[in-house]
């Protein structure tokens, strides 16, 4: 089984790094990220660009992201990947949707910084994911079908 991990900059990537230390993964798994970083040994790292930079929404950046994902990255990750594991960034929504419509598994881990409110990505991923994990028990009230996993 080949896994496609999706982790954006900041806390999302920190969660992925902790997960990577705990999980067994194949040597040819893929990391889809929005930052330029190639130091993940044993992973094929693909940079897709930012969907929504910290400085605010940028239509040109969003169009570039969608183009890159649909025409360059999509064929590679969908053909090769069996399951996608998302660590919370907005860049995960479109790939998760594409995995879902091709009958592949989608797993989402809601960010550890959420205690009482839904993240924007979480709102979408809760509907798309086959398994939806939360890291804070307070989220069980707003994501009733989620699985409490504790923090990474």
C-alpha positions as CSV (number, residue, x, y, z in Angstrom):
1,X,0.0,0.0,0.0
2,X,1.3,3.4,-1.0
3,X,0.4,6.4,1.3
4,X,0.1,10.0,0.2
5,X,0.6,12.3,3.2
6,X,-0.5,15.9,3.0
7,X,1.1,18.4,5.4
8,X,1.4,22.1,5.0
9,X,3.8,24.5,6.7
10,X,3.9,25.2,10.4
11,X,2.0,23.0,12.8
12,X,0.6,20.7,10.2
13,X,4.1,19.7,9.1
14,X,5.1,19.3,12.8
15,X,2.2,16.8,13.3
16,X,3.3,14.9,10.2
17,X,6.9,14.7,11.5
18,X,5.7,13.2,14.8
19,X,3.4,10.8,13.0
20,X,6.2,9.7,10.7
21,X,8.3,8.7,13.7
22,X,5.5,6.6,15.1
23,X,4.1,5.0,11.9
24,X,5.4,2.3,9.6
25,X,5.4,3.6,6.0
26,X,6.6,2.4,2.7
27,X,9.8,3.7,1.3
28,X,8.1,5.1,-1.8
29,X,5.3,7.0,0.0
30,X,4.6,10.5,-1.1
31,X,4.4,13.8,0.9
32,X,2.4,16.5,-0.7
33,X,3.2,19.9,0.8
34,X,3.1,23.6,0.2
35,X,6.7,24.4,1.1
36,X,10.0,23.6,-0.5
37,X,11.6,21.0,1.6
38,X,13.2,17.8,0.3
39,X,14.8,16.4,3.5
40,X,12.3,13.6,4.2
41,X,14.3,10.4,3.6
42,X,12.3,7.7,2.0
43,X,9.5,9.9,0.8
44,X,8.9,11.4,-2.6
45,X,8.2,15.0,-1.7
46,X,6.0,17.0,-4.1
47,X,5.5,20.7,-3.6
48,X,2.1,21.9,-4.8
49,X,2.3,25.6,-3.9
50,X,0.2,27.5,-1.4
51,X,-3.5,27.5,-1.7
52,X,-4.0,30.3,0.9
53,X,-0.9,32.0,2.1
54,X,-0.6,33.5,5.6
55,X,-0.7,36.9,4.0
56,X,-4.3,36.3,2.8
57,X,-6.1,34.7,-0.1
58,X,-4.5,35.2,-3.5
59,X,-6.5,34.3,-6.6
60,X,-3.4,33.8,-8.8
61,X,-1.9,31.5,-6.2
62,X,-5.1,29.5,-5.9
63,X,-5.3,29.1,-9.7
64,X,-1.7,28.0,-9.9
65,X,-2.3,25.5,-7.0
66,X,-5.4,24.1,-8.7
67,X,-3.6,23.8,-12.1
68,X,-0.6,22.1,-10.5
69,X,-2.7,19.7,-8.6
70,X,-5.1,18.8,-11.4
71,X,-2.7,18.5,-14.3
72,X,0.7,17.7,-12.9
73,X,0.3,16.2,-9.4
74,X,-3.1,14.5,-9.7
75,X,-2.0,11.9,-12.2
76,X,1.0,10.9,-10.1
77,X,-0.7,10.8,-6.7
78,X,-3.9,9.2,-7.7
79,X,-2.4,6.5,-9.9
80,X,0.2,5.7,-7.3
81,X,-1.5,6.3,-4.0
82,X,-3.9,3.9,-2.2
83,X,-4.7,6.1,0.8
84,X,-4.3,9.8,1.7
85,X,-3.6,10.9,5.2
86,X,-4.2,14.6,5.8
87,X,-2.8,16.6,8.7
88,X,-5.0,19.6,8.3
89,X,-4.0,22.1,5.7
90,X,-6.4,23.5,3.1
91,X,-4.3,22.0,0.3
92,X,-5.8,18.6,1.4
93,X,-9.3,19.2,0.3
94,X,-9.0,18.8,-3.4
95,X,-6.7,15.7,-3.3
96,X,-9.1,14.1,-0.7
97,X,-12.0,14.8,-3.0
98,X,-10.1,13.2,-6.0
99,X,-9.2,10.2,-3.9
100,X,-12.8,9.8,-2.7
101,X,-14.3,9.8,-6.2
102,X,-11.7,7.2,-7.3
103,X,-12.8,4.9,-4.4
104,X,-9.6,5.3,-2.4
105,X,-9.4,5.8,1.3
106,X,-9.2,9.2,3.0
107,X,-8.0,9.8,6.6
108,X,-7.9,13.2,8.2
109,X,-6.3,14.2,11.5
110,X,-7.8,17.4,12.8
111,X,-5.3,19.9,14.0
112,X,-4.2,19.8,17.6
113,X,-4.8,23.5,18.0
114,X,-8.6,23.1,17.9
115,X,-10.4,22.6,21.1
116,X,-13.9,24.0,20.6
117,X,-14.3,25.1,17.0
118,X,-14.1,23.5,13.6
119,X,-11.3,24.4,11.2
120,X,-12.2,25.4,7.7
121,X,-10.5,22.3,6.4
122,X,-12.1,20.1,9.0
123,X,-15.6,21.2,7.9
124,X,-14.9,19.7,4.4
125,X,-12.8,16.7,5.5
126,X,-15.4,15.6,8.0
127,X,-17.7,14.9,5.1
128,X,-15.0,13.4,2.8
129,X,-12.9,11.3,5.2
130,X,-13.4,7.6,5.7
131,X,-11.8,8.1,9.2
132,X,-11.7,11.4,10.9
133,X,-9.4,11.7,14.0
134,X,-9.5,14.5,16.6
135,X,-6.7,15.2,19.1
136,X,-8.8,17.1,21.7
137,X,-11.8,15.5,23.4
138,X,-13.7,18.8,23.3
139,X,-14.2,18.3,19.5
140,X,-16.3,15.2,20.1
141,X,-19.4,17.4,20.5
142,X,-19.0,19.1,17.1
143,X,-17.6,16.1,15.2
144,X,-19.8,13.3,16.6
145,X,-18.6,10.6,14.2
146,X,-14.9,11.4,14.8
147,X,-12.4,9.1,16.6
148,X,-10.5,10.6,19.6
149,X,-6.8,9.7,19.1
150,X,-5.1,11.9,21.6
151,X,-2.2,14.2,20.6
152,X,0.6,13.1,18.3
